[in-house]
Amino acid sequence: MNYDVREAIATAERAAARSSQPEHAFSNSLSDEILGRDGLRNRYLQDADAGRGTADITGPLTSIEQSSVLRSGSFSTDVRGSPFDGESSFKERRDK
């Protein structure tokens, strides 16, 4: 059970403890905490909607780089002998 749900239950328990009708106070408070205007359901749905963007401005660049890697084995901007190349001295034959 996540912390948001635990907090909603704890809030409902506190409301019930202060009420002359604890069962009604508990259920009403829990309903508000979960299904109310600012409840968990709506907050979670808003969070989910915020992460659904499908536009990717780097899409064409990613596609170009994928093609380059598949075609040549390296990125299109990779320069031979650059300071970022791997260290290959361990690959040299030692039995010369």
Secondary structure per residue as TSV (DSSP state, phi and psi in degrees):
chain	resnum	aa	ss	phi	psi
A	1	M	-	360.0	133.1
A	2	N	-	-84.0	170.2
A	3	Y	H	-65.6	-34.1
A	4	D	H	-62.7	-42.8
A	5	V	H	-67.3	-42.3
A	6	R	H	-60.2	-41.9
A	7	E	H	-65.3	-39.1
A	8	A	H	-62.9	-41.6
A	9	I	H	-66.9	-42.3
A	10	A	H	-63.4	-39.6
A	11	T	H	-63.5	-42.6
A	12	A	H	-65.1	-38.2
A	13	E	H	-64.4	-40.5
A	14	R	H	-65.0	-40.7
A	15	A	H	-63.0	-40.4
A	16	A	H	-66.4	-37.4
A	17	A	H	-65.8	-26.3
A	18	R	T	-95.6	0.3
A	19	S	-	-105.7	153.1
A	20	S	S	-80.3	-16.9
A	21	Q	S	-123.3	77.8
A	22	P	H	-59.7	-36.3
A	23	E	H	-65.2	-38.6
A	24	H	H	-72.5	-42.2
A	25	A	H	-62.0	-42.5
A	26	F	H	-62.2	-51.7
A	27	S	H	-66.4	-38.2
A	28	N	H	-67.2	-43.5
A	29	S	H	-64.7	-45.0
A	30	L	H	-63.7	-39.5
A	31	S	H	-61.2	-44.6
A	32	D	H	-63.8	-41.9
A	33	E	H	-65.0	-31.4
A	34	I	H	-101.0	-45.3
A	35	L	H	-106.8	-4.6
A	36	G	S	-67.2	175.0
A	37	R	T	-53.7	-42.4
A	38	D	T	-106.9	25.4
A	39	G	S	-76.9	175.3
A	40	L	H	-57.5	-43.3
A	41	R	H	-56.0	-52.1
A	42	N	H	-68.3	-37.2
A	43	R	H	-63.9	-43.5
A	44	Y	H	-66.4	-39.2
A	45	L	H	-65.1	-40.0
A	46	Q	H	-65.0	-41.2
A	47	D	H	-62.2	-40.7
A	48	A	H	-66.4	-41.4
A	49	D	H	-64.2	-35.1
A	50	A	H	-66.1	-23.1
A	51	G	T	-102.1	21.4
A	52	R	-	-108.8	12.7
A	53	G	-	-61.2	136.2
A	54	T	-	-110.6	-2.8
A	55	A	-	-78.1	131.8
A	56	D	-	-133.2	102.0
A	57	I	T	-68.0	-16.8
A	58	T	T	-91.0	0.8
A	59	G	H	-51.3	-51.5
A	60	P	H	-61.1	-38.7
A	61	L	H	-66.2	-41.7
A	62	T	H	-61.3	-42.0
A	63	S	H	-63.7	-41.9
A	64	I	H	-62.6	-44.0
A	65	E	H	-67.5	-38.5
A	66	Q	H	-61.4	-43.6
A	67	S	H	-62.0	-41.0
A	68	S	H	-64.4	-43.9
A	69	V	H	-64.3	-41.9
A	70	L	H	-67.8	-36.6
A	71	R	H	-77.7	-46.2
A	72	S	H	-116.0	-11.9
A	73	G	S	88.7	2.8
A	74	S	S	-149.0	169.4
A	75	F	-	-68.7	154.8
A	76	S	T	-65.1	-25.1
A	77	T	T	-96.6	4.5
A	78	D	-	-73.5	125.7
A	79	V	-	-105.9	130.7
A	80	R	T	-65.5	137.3
A	81	G	T	79.6	15.6
A	82	S	-	-76.3	160.6
A	83	P	T	-64.1	-10.8
A	84	F	T	-94.4	-1.3
A	85	D	S	-67.3	158.5
A	86	G	-	-69.9	164.1
A	87	E	-	-93.4	113.5
A	88	S	-	-109.4	12.0
A	89	S	G	-63.4	-28.7
A	90	F	G	-68.6	-14.7
A	91	K	G	-87.9	-12.3
A	92	E	S	-69.6	146.0
A	93	R	-	-72.2	134.3
A	94	R	S	-95.9	-8.0
A	95	D	-	-97.0	25.3
A	96	K	-	-74.2	360.0
